[in-house]
Amino acid sequence: MEKIEELVYKVWEGRWRVIPYVVLPDWLKDNGYRLHGHRPLMPSFRACFKSVFRIHTESGNIWTHVLGFA
């Protein structure tokens, strides 16, 4: 149980924070109803892949597609 709590803490307290809608570049402003919780721009594929395990506005979309594929 401690390992699970440690994992959740690491995921929750990652290196980057979600950003509000107004900070997003214009090409990412596709939904004006989601005002907070966006993932910032990722500098590399590795950083982008690691963000899959974080909570942000795309989390539900990513995981429903992954589970549906599996």
GROMACS elastic network, one bead per residue, 0.5 to 0.9 nm:
[ bonds ]
;  ai    aj funct       b0    kb
    1     4     6  0.52098   500
    1     5     6  0.63524   500
    1     6     6  0.86643   500
    2     5     6  0.50674   500
    2     6     6  0.60773   500
    2     7     6  0.85816   500
    3     7     6  0.61159   500
    3     8     6  0.86054   500
    4     7     6  0.50607   500
    4     8     6  0.61722   500
    4     9     6  0.85503   500
    5     8     6  0.51201   500
    5     9     6  0.61151   500
    5    10     6  0.86274   500
    6     9     6  0.50796   500
    6    10     6  0.61842   500
    6    11     6  0.86429   500
    7    10     6  0.51146   500
    7    11     6  0.61738   500
    7    12     6  0.84976   500
    8    11     6  0.51428   500
    8    12     6  0.59745   500
    8    13     6  0.84354   500
    9    12     6  0.50341   500
    9    13     6  0.58635   500
    9    14     6  0.83563   500
   10    13     6  0.52060   500
   10    14     6  0.59052   500
   11    14     6  0.54699   500
   11    53     6  0.66886   500
   11    54     6  0.56924   500
   11    55     6  0.81143   500
   12    54     6  0.67592   500
   12    55     6  0.74694   500
   13    16     6  0.81735   500
   13    17     6  0.83888   500
   14    17     6  0.73543   500
   14    54     6  0.77376   500
   16    39     6  0.84810   500
   16    40     6  0.78224   500
   17    37     6  0.84514   500
   17    38     6  0.87592   500
   17    39     6  0.75387   500
   17    40     6  0.76583   500
   18    36     6  0.73647   500
   18    38     6  0.51553   500
   18    39     6  0.51141   500
   18    40     6  0.63860   500
   18    55     6  0.85504   500
   18    56     6  0.66500   500
   18    57     6  0.88472   500
   19    22     6  0.84159   500
   19    23     6  0.67170   500
   19    24     6  0.75755   500
   19    35     6  0.89594   500
   19    36     6  0.61564   500
   19    37     6  0.56942   500
   19    38     6  0.51416   500
   19    39     6  0.63032   500
   19    40     6  0.62132   500
   20    23     6  0.57594   500
   20    24     6  0.70997   500
   20    34     6  0.86159   500
   20    35     6  0.57781   500
   20    37     6  0.61535   500
   20    38     6  0.62176   500
   20    39     6  0.88928   500
   21    24     6  0.54444   500
   21    25     6  0.87905   500
   21    28     6  0.88462   500
   21    29     6  0.70289   500
   21    31     6  0.87647   500
   21    32     6  0.73879   500
   21    34     6  0.71070   500
   21    36     6  0.57089   500
   21    37     6  0.79696   500
   21    38     6  0.68995   500
   22    25     6  0.81921   500
   22    29     6  0.84175   500
   22    35     6  0.77259   500
   22    36     6  0.87568   500
   23    40     6  0.88770   500
   24    27     6  0.80642   500
   24    28     6  0.61501   500
   24    29     6  0.64589   500
   24    38     6  0.80275   500
   24    39     6  0.89892   500
   24    40     6  0.75249   500
   24    41     6  0.84949   500
   25    28     6  0.56356   500
   25    29     6  0.67723   500
   25    41     6  0.89971   500
   26    29     6  0.52711   500
   26    30     6  0.82519   500
   27    30     6  0.73013   500
   28    31     6  0.83697   500
   29    32     6  0.67286   500
   31    34     6  0.61363   500
   31    35     6  0.84296   500
   32    35     6  0.64824   500
   34    37     6  0.76043   500
   34    38     6  0.81854   500
   34    57     6  0.77032   500
   35    38     6  0.80935   500
   36    56     6  0.87846   500
   36    57     6  0.80198   500
   37    55     6  0.81426   500
   37    56     6  0.51464   500
   37    57     6  0.54959   500
   37    58     6  0.89351   500
   38    56     6  0.56795   500
   38    57     6  0.54285   500
   38    58     6  0.77376   500
   39    42     6  0.81018   500
   39    51     6  0.80358   500
   39    55     6  0.88074   500
   39    56     6  0.60357   500
   39    57     6  0.72278   500
   39    58     6  0.79995   500
   41    48     6  0.84292   500
   42    45     6  0.74910   500
   42    46     6  0.86740   500
   42    47     6  0.59251   500
   42    48     6  0.55128   500
   42    51     6  0.86108   500
   43    46     6  0.84193   500
   43    47     6  0.66188   500
   43    48     6  0.76737   500
   44    47     6  0.53018   500
   44    48     6  0.62713   500
   44    49     6  0.86525   500
   45    49     6  0.60359   500
   45    50     6  0.85580   500
   46    49     6  0.51113   500
   46    50     6  0.61818   500
   46    51     6  0.86407   500
   47    50     6  0.51205   500
   47    51     6  0.62666   500
   48    51     6  0.51275   500
   48    52     6  0.70273   500
   49    52     6  0.55303   500
   49    53     6  0.80017   500
   50    53     6  0.59463   500
   50    54     6  0.75742   500
   51    54     6  0.51518   500
   51    55     6  0.80323   500
   51    56     6  0.86084   500
   51    59     6  0.89581   500
   52    55     6  0.78719   500
   52    56     6  0.88527   500
   52    58     6  0.85197   500
   52    59     6  0.68270   500
   52    62     6  0.72509   500
   52    63     6  0.82940   500
   53    59     6  0.79658   500
   54    59     6  0.72455   500
   55    58     6  0.78693   500
   55    59     6  0.56869   500
   55    60     6  0.86062   500
   56    59     6  0.54577   500
   56    60     6  0.83867   500
   57    60     6  0.73280   500
   57    61     6  0.82334   500
   58    61     6  0.52638   500
   58    62     6  0.61054   500
   58    63     6  0.86722   500
   59    62     6  0.52225   500
   59    63     6  0.61556   500
   59    64     6  0.84911   500
   60    63     6  0.53693   500
   60    64     6  0.59786   500
   60    65     6  0.84853   500
   61    64     6  0.54437   500
   61    65     6  0.62864   500
   61    66     6  0.86796   500
   62    65     6  0.53980   500
   62    66     6  0.62067   500
   62    67     6  0.87083   500
   63    67     6  0.59350   500
   63    68     6  0.82162   500
   64    67     6  0.52673   500
   64    68     6  0.58909   500
   64    69     6  0.84402   500
   65    68     6  0.50136   500
   65    69     6  0.60070   500
   65    70     6  0.85598   500
   66    69     6  0.51369   500
   66    70     6  0.62088   500
   67    70     6  0.50271   500
